[in-house]
Amino acid sequence: MHGREVDSLGESYPGAPMSQAPPIAPTELARVILDGIDETLLKGEANPLWQQVSATGTDLWLDTGDMDQAAALWNPDFQALTTNNTLLNNEIQKGIYDSWIPVAAAAAKADNPDLSAGELVLEIAFALNARHGLRLVQRFNTRVSVELHTDLAHDVERSVAFGRRYAALCSQFIVKVPLTPSGLVAARLLEEDGIPVNFTLGFSARENYLVACVARPHWVNVFLGRLNAYASGEGLCDGRWVGERTTMASQAAVKELRERLGVPTRQIAASMRGGEQVETLAGLDVYTMPVAVAQAYLDSAPQSVSDCTGEDYRPNWGEEIATRIEGMEDLWNVSEDFRAVCDKLAEIPANELTPEGIENALHDGGVGGVFPRLSEEQTATLIAEGKAPKRDTWLGDIAQGKAGLDGLFTLAGLYAFSKDQADLDDRIRRQLDN
């Protein structure tokens, strides 16, 4: 049995919000992206181990762009797949699209002969993300999160434009937008268009409270595995429960806003690192599980799983660890001052929101640590440190409120994605030069 025809890829998927983007005129690049996709539809077999997790109220997503890995685990209880700049780069570096890249480039030039070299790479990167996402949609008949190019992270207008183009290609796409002031505005505008947004790179309950108030996306994330790894690696605790406590607190915060403001926002547990987290976070709105985590849960074959959203997970801190000074408490506490600023921002209509206005409001309210204002030297240091900030570098700034641990993690994550995006872009350039 083969997948659906390309022109019907936008059919509805039960139980998920569908995009209702404004119509966009067909382009030659869009035609090339859609042309020739013919994936065999895979339904998978039901598995009682996944059914018992779903019964707690958790939606199950797989976090992979690898079609073979996804196929090995796919079953009817899974509701979506997520990709990101790193996962897409992993697929592109396999060379599976090398011969298609010049075809996409010719189409993009046919649409706009005046494209600069940089704009051409951006167009092809978009095309690769969309085409691979469409293959996943057709193979698994599911929603797929596709991510914006990292060069758009601080560009509202182009973020919205590319988000609309994704939605025009396939109504089963979920557009991933990163946590920046511009991302907040872009996500709000996309949601106003009826395009569901997965707001990524969140690391705290307060960040996601802000996102839900201002951007009102369908999903927010906590990258909990990175938080646990940081706490362990920096000797703050044994590495357990920091991410879980943060994720549960964020779930509670967005649930409150769902009920009070009517936002659609639901909480995703991202960066899951072990099969046991499938059990300890049961009842959370959504999991996006790496293949290894999903397989580890199956291998553990638990007898029963119950709703854990009421659990009060408390890390076992090392001696003389002052969690407030370390910035840990801001991961799961949403202060009254922070709430006050966010609640005021929530009252601003979408067409009056600006990145500068959001950032200034937070800093003027004394809670600007979620968007730390770093010098060029500090930015270079954070980039060099990788996916997580180093405690010794930033402890003073965190203790003084100049930077939040969550805000530093978000920036570090964006810079890490930017590196993988740059690798993908370099692959594109090499194929264009051949």
C-alpha positions as CSV (number, residue, x, y, z in Angstrom):
1,M,0.0,0.0,0.0
2,H,1.4,3.4,-1.0
3,G,1.0,6.7,0.7
4,R,-1.5,9.3,-0.4
5,E,-1.0,11.4,-3.5
6,V,1.1,14.5,-2.9
7,D,-1.7,16.9,-3.6
8,S,-3.7,15.4,-0.7
9,L,-1.0,15.6,1.9
10,G,-2.9,18.2,3.7
11,E,-5.8,16.0,4.7
12,S,-6.8,16.1,8.4
13,Y,-5.2,14.0,11.1
14,P,-7.6,13.1,13.9
15,G,-7.1,14.8,17.2
16,A,-4.6,17.5,16.2
17,P,-5.1,21.1,15.3
18,M,-4.7,21.7,11.6
19,S,-3.2,24.8,10.0
20,Q,-5.5,27.2,8.1
21,A,-2.9,29.3,6.5
22,P,-3.8,32.1,4.0
23,P,-3.4,30.8,0.4
24,I,0.0,31.3,-1.1
25,A,0.6,31.4,-4.9
26,P,2.2,28.2,-6.3
27,T,5.9,28.4,-7.1
28,E,8.3,26.3,-9.1
29,L,10.2,25.5,-5.9
30,A,6.9,24.3,-4.2
31,R,6.2,22.1,-7.2
32,V,9.7,20.5,-7.0
33,I,9.4,20.0,-3.3
34,L,6.2,18.1,-3.8
35,D,7.1,16.2,-7.0
36,G,7.7,12.5,-6.9
37,I,7.1,11.7,-3.2
38,D,5.8,8.2,-3.0
39,E,6.4,6.7,0.4
40,T,4.8,3.4,1.5
41,L,2.3,4.0,4.3
42,L,3.2,2.4,7.6
43,K,0.6,1.9,10.3
44,G,2.5,-0.3,12.8
45,E,1.0,-2.6,15.4
46,A,-0.6,-1.5,18.6
47,N,1.5,-2.1,21.8
48,P,0.0,-2.3,25.3
49,L,3.1,-0.7,26.8
50,W,2.4,2.5,24.8
51,Q,-1.3,2.2,25.4
52,Q,-0.8,2.4,29.2
53,V,1.2,5.6,28.8
54,S,-1.4,7.1,26.5
55,A,-4.1,6.2,29.0
56,T,-2.5,8.7,31.5
57,G,-3.3,11.5,29.1
58,T,0.2,11.8,27.4
59,D,0.5,12.2,23.6
60,L,3.4,10.2,22.2
61,W,5.7,11.8,19.6
62,L,9.0,10.4,18.3
63,D,12.0,12.8,18.1
64,T,13.8,11.7,14.9
65,G,14.2,12.4,11.2
66,D,15.5,8.9,10.4
67,M,12.7,7.1,8.6
68,D,14.1,3.6,9.2
69,Q,14.5,4.2,12.9
70,A,11.0,5.7,13.2
71,A,9.6,2.8,11.2
72,A,11.1,0.2,13.7
73,L,9.0,1.7,16.5
74,W,6.0,3.3,14.9
75,N,2.6,2.2,16.2
76,P,-1.0,3.6,16.2
77,D,-0.5,5.3,19.6
78,F,2.1,7.7,18.2
79,Q,0.7,11.0,17.2
80,A,3.6,13.0,15.7
81,L,7.3,13.2,14.7
82,T,9.6,16.1,15.5
83,T,12.7,17.2,13.6
84,N,15.1,20.0,14.3
85,N,18.1,21.6,12.7
86,T,20.4,18.9,14.2
87,L,18.2,15.9,13.2
88,L,17.7,17.3,9.7
89,N,21.4,17.8,9.3
90,N,22.0,14.2,10.2
91,E,19.8,13.1,7.3
92,I,21.2,15.6,4.8
93,Q,24.8,14.5,5.6
94,K,23.9,11.0,4.5
95,G,23.9,12.3,1.0
96,I,20.4,11.2,0.2
97,Y,19.4,14.6,-1.2
98,D,22.7,15.6,-2.9
99,S,21.4,15.0,-6.4
100,W,18.1,16.8,-5.6
101,I,19.8,20.0,-4.3
102,P,20.7,21.3,-7.8
103,V,17.1,20.6,-8.9
104,A,15.8,22.7,-6.0
105,A,18.3,25.4,-6.8
106,A,17.2,25.7,-10.4
107,A,13.5,25.9,-9.3
108,A,14.4,28.6,-6.7
109,K,16.2,30.6,-9.4
110,A,13.3,30.2,-11.8
111,D,11.0,31.8,-9.1
112,N,13.5,34.6,-8.4
113,P,16.5,35.0,-10.7
114,D,17.9,37.8,-8.5
115,L,18.5,35.6,-5.4
116,S,21.8,36.2,-3.7
117,A,24.0,33.2,-2.9
118,G,23.0,33.4,0.8
119,E,19.3,33.7,-0.1
120,L,19.6,30.7,-2.4
121,V,21.1,28.5,0.4
122,L,18.2,29.6,2.7
123,E,15.7,28.6,0.0
124,I,17.2,25.2,-0.5
125,A,17.5,24.6,3.3
126,F,13.8,25.3,3.5
127,A,13.1,23.0,0.6
128,L,15.1,20.2,2.2
129,N,13.3,20.6,5.5
130,A,9.9,20.6,3.7
131,R,10.6,17.7,1.4
132,H,12.0,15.5,4.2
133,G,9.0,16.5,6.4
134,L,6.6,15.6,3.6
135,R,8.1,12.2,3.2
136,L,7.7,11.6,6.9
137,V,4.1,12.8,6.8
138,Q,3.3,10.4,3.9
139,R,5.1,7.4,5.4
140,F,3.5,7.6,8.8
141,N,0.3,9.6,8.1
142,T,1.1,11.9,11.1
143,R,1.9,15.5,12.1
144,V,5.6,16.5,11.7
145,S,7.4,19.4,13.3
146,V,9.6,21.3,10.9
147,E,12.0,24.0,12.1
148,L,12.8,27.4,10.8
149,H,16.4,28.2,9.7
150,T,18.4,29.6,12.6
151,D,19.2,32.7,10.6
152,L,15.6,33.7,11.0
153,A,15.6,33.6,14.8
154,H,15.7,37.4,15.1
155,D,13.6,38.2,12.0
156,V,9.9,38.4,12.6
157,E,8.9,39.1,9.0
158,R,10.8,36.3,7.4
159,S,9.9,33.8,10.2
160,V,6.3,34.4,9.5
161,A,6.8,34.2,5.7
162,F,8.6,30.8,5.9
163,G,6.1,29.5,8.5
164,R,3.3,30.3,6.1
165,R,5.1,28.6,3.3
166,Y,5.5,25.4,5.4
167,A,1.8,25.5,6.2
168,A,0.8,26.1,2.5
169,L,2.8,22.9,1.5
170,C,1.2,20.7,4.1
171,S,-1.5,21.2,6.8
172,Q,0.1,18.4,8.8
173,F,3.2,20.5,9.4
174,I,3.8,22.0,12.8
175,V,6.2,25.0,12.6
176,K,8.9,25.1,15.2
177,V,9.9,28.6,16.3
178,P,12.8,29.3,18.7
179,L,12.6,31.2,22.0
180,T,13.7,34.8,21.1
181,P,11.8,38.1,21.4
182,S,11.3,38.0,17.7
183,G,10.2,34.3,17.9
184,L,7.5,35.3,20.4
185,V,6.0,37.8,17.9
186,A,6.4,35.5,14.9
187,A,4.8,32.6,16.7
188,R,1.8,34.8,17.8
189,L,1.3,36.0,14.2
190,L,1.5,32.4,12.8
191,E,-1.0,31.2,15.4
192,E,-3.3,34.1,14.5
193,D,-3.1,32.7,11.0
194,G,-4.3,29.3,12.3
195,I,-0.8,27.8,11.9
196,P,0.1,25.5,14.9
197,V,3.4,26.4,16.4
198,N,5.8,24.2,18.5
199,F,7.7,26.8,20.5
200,T,11.2,25.3,21.1
201,L,14.2,25.8,23.2
202,G,12.4,26.3,26.5
203,F,14.2,25.5,29.8
204,S,12.0,26.7,32.6
205,A,8.4,27.2,33.8
206,R,8.8,30.9,33.7
207,E,10.0,31.0,30.1
208,N,7.0,28.9,29.1
209,Y,4.6,31.1,31.1
210,L,5.9,34.0,29.1
211,V,5.6,32.1,25.8
212,A,2.0,31.0,26.6
213,C,1.0,34.6,27.6
214,V,2.5,36.3,24.6
215,A,2.9,33.8,21.7
216,R,0.0,31.5,22.6
217,P,1.4,28.5,20.7
218,H,0.0,25.0,20.7
219,W,3.1,23.6,22.3
220,V,6.0,24.6,24.5
221,N,9.1,22.6,25.5
222,V,11.4,21.9,28.5
223,F,14.7,20.4,27.4
224,L,14.9,18.4,30.7
225,G,17.8,16.1,29.8
226,R,20.1,19.0,29.3
227,L,19.1,20.4,32.7
228,N,19.8,17.1,34.5
229,A,23.2,16.8,32.7
230,Y,24.2,20.3,33.7
231,A,23.3,19.7,37.4
232,S,25.2,16.4,37.4
233,G,28.2,17.7,35.5
234,E,28.6,20.8,37.6
235,G,28.3,18.8,40.8
236,L,25.1,20.4,42.0
237,C,23.3,17.1,42.6
238,D,23.3,13.5,41.2
239,G,21.6,14.7,38.0
240,R,18.1,13.4,38.9
241,W,14.9,15.4,39.1
242,V,16.0,18.9,38.1
243,G,14.6,18.5,34.6
244,E,11.6,16.5,35.9
245,R,10.7,19.2,38.5
246,T,11.1,21.9,36.0
247,T,8.9,20.1,33.4
248,M,6.1,19.4,35.9
249,A,6.1,23.0,37.1
250,S,5.9,24.2,33.5
251,Q,3.0,21.9,32.9
252,A,1.2,23.4,35.8
253,A,1.9,26.9,34.6
254,V,0.6,26.4,31.1
255,K,-2.4,24.5,32.4
256,E,-3.3,27.5,34.5
257,L,-3.1,29.7,31.5
258,R,-5.2,27.3,29.4
259,E,-7.9,27.6,32.0
260,R,-7.5,31.3,32.7
261,L,-6.7,32.8,29.3
262,G,-8.0,30.1,27.0
263,V,-4.6,29.6,25.3
264,P,-4.2,26.3,23.6
265,T,-0.7,25.7,24.9
266,R,0.4,22.2,25.9
267,Q,3.6,21.0,27.5
268,I,6.2,18.9,25.8
269,A,8.9,16.9,27.6
270,A,11.9,17.3,25.3
271,S,15.5,16.0,25.5
272,M,14.4,12.9,27.3
273,R,17.4,10.8,28.1
274,G,16.2,7.5,29.7
275,G,13.3,5.1,29.4
276,E,12.5,5.5,33.1
277,Q,11.4,9.1,32.3
278,V,8.5,7.7,30.3
279,E,7.2,6.5,33.6
280,T,8.2,9.3,35.9
281,L,6.6,11.9,33.7
282,A,3.5,10.0,32.8
283,G,0.4,12.2,32.5
284,L,2.4,15.1,31.0
285,D,0.7,16.6,27.9
286,V,3.3,15.4,25.4
287,Y,6.5,13.4,25.1
288,T,8.9,13.8,22.2
289,M,11.1,10.8,22.6
290,P,14.4,10.0,20.9
291,V,14.4,6.5,19.5
292,A,16.8,5.2,22.1
293,V,14.5,6.4,24.9
294,A,11.4,4.9,23.4
295,Q,13.2,1.6,22.9
296,A,14.6,1.6,26.5
297,Y,11.0,2.0,27.8
298,L,9.9,-1.0,25.8
299,D,12.9,-3.0,27.0
300,S,12.0,-2.3,30.6
301,A,8.5,-3.7,30.1
302,P,6.9,-2.0,33.1
303,Q,3.8,-3.8,34.5
304,S,1.9,-0.5,35.0
305,V,2.2,3.2,34.5
306,S,0.2,5.8,36.4
307,D,-0.3,9.6,36.2
308,C,2.7,11.3,37.9
309,T,1.8,14.9,37.3
310,G,1.2,15.5,41.1
311,E,4.6,14.2,42.1
312,D,6.9,16.7,43.8
313,Y,10.3,15.7,42.5
314,R,13.1,17.2,44.6
315,P,16.8,17.0,43.6
316,N,19.3,15.8,46.2
317,W,21.5,18.9,46.3
318,G,25.1,18.7,47.2
319,E,26.5,20.4,50.3
320,E,26.4,24.2,50.4
321,I,24.4,24.5,47.2
322,A,22.3,27.7,47.3
323,T,19.7,26.9,44.6
324,R,18.5,30.6,44.3
325,I,22.1,31.8,43.7
326,E,22.6,29.0,41.2
327,G,19.6,30.0,39.2
328,M,17.9,26.7,39.8
329,E,14.8,28.0,41.6
330,D,14.0,30.2,38.6
331,L,13.6,27.0,36.5
332,W,10.5,25.9,38.3
333,N,9.3,29.1,40.1
334,V,7.3,31.8,38.4
335,S,7.7,34.8,40.6
336,E,4.9,37.3,41.2
337,D,7.0,40.0,39.5
338,F,7.5,37.8,36.5
339,R,3.8,37.0,36.3
340,A,2.9,40.6,36.5
341,V,5.0,41.5,33.5
342,C,3.8,38.6,31.5
343,D,0.1,39.3,32.3
344,K,0.5,42.8,31.0
345,L,2.2,41.6,27.8
346,A,-0.7,39.1,27.4
347,E,-3.1,42.1,27.0
348,I,-1.2,43.5,24.0
349,P,-2.9,42.7,20.6
350,A,-0.7,40.7,18.2
351,N,-0.3,43.5,15.7
352,E,1.1,45.8,18.5
353,L,3.7,43.4,19.8
354,T,7.4,44.1,19.1
355,P,10.5,42.2,20.0
356,E,12.0,45.3,21.6
357,G,8.8,46.0,23.6
358,I,8.8,42.5,25.0
359,E,12.4,42.5,26.0
360,N,12.3,46.0,27.5
361,A,9.2,45.2,29.5
362,L,11.0,42.2,31.1
363,H,14.1,44.1,31.9
364,D,12.2,47.2,33.2
365,G,10.3,44.8,35.4
366,G,13.5,43.4,36.9
367,V,13.0,40.0,35.3
368,G,15.0,40.3,32.1
369,G,17.2,37.3,32.9
370,V,15.3,35.2,30.4
371,F,16.7,37.4,27.6
372,P,20.2,38.3,29.0
373,R,21.9,41.1,27.3
374,L,25.4,39.8,26.6
375,S,28.5,41.5,25.2
376,E,30.1,40.2,22.1
377,E,32.8,38.6,24.3
378,Q,30.3,36.9,26.5
379,T,28.4,35.6,23.4
380,A,31.6,34.2,22.0
381,T,32.2,32.4,25.3
382,L,28.8,31.0,25.5
383,I,29.1,29.7,21.9
384,A,32.4,28.0,22.8
385,E,30.9,26.3,25.8
386,G,28.5,24.3,23.6
387,K,25.0,23.2,24.4
388,A,25.1,24.3,28.1
389,P,26.6,27.2,29.9
390,K,29.5,26.6,32.3
391,R,28.8,27.2,36.0
392,D,32.0,29.0,36.8
393,T,31.6,31.4,33.9
394,W,28.1,32.6,34.7
395,L,27.5,32.1,38.4
396,G,28.2,35.7,39.2
397,D,25.9,37.1,36.5
398,I,23.1,34.6,37.6
399,A,23.5,35.5,41.3
400,Q,23.2,39.2,40.4
401,G,20.2,38.7,38.2
402,K,22.0,39.8,35.0
403,A,21.3,36.5,33.4
404,G,19.0,33.6,34.1
405,L,20.2,30.1,33.9
406,D,17.2,29.3,31.7
407,G,18.0,32.2,29.4
408,L,21.6,31.1,29.0
409,F,20.5,27.6,28.2
410,T,18.1,28.9,25.5
411,L,20.9,31.0,23.9
412,A,23.4,28.1,24.1
413,G,20.8,25.8,22.5
414,L,20.2,28.2,19.7
415,Y,23.9,28.6,19.0
416,A,24.3,24.8,18.9
417,F,21.5,24.5,16.4
418,S,23.1,27.2,14.4
419,K,26.3,25.2,14.1
420,D,24.4,22.2,12.8
421,Q,22.4,24.5,10.4
422,A,25.8,25.8,9.2
423,D,27.0,22.3,8.5
424,L,23.8,21.6,6.5
425,D,24.2,24.9,4.6
426,D,27.8,24.0,3.7
427,R,26.6,20.7,2.3
428,I,24.2,22.6,0.1
429,R,27.0,24.9,-1.1
430,R,29.2,21.9,-2.0
431,Q,26.5,20.4,-4.2
432,L,26.0,23.7,-5.9
433,D,29.7,24.0,-6.7
434,N,29.9,20.5,-8.2
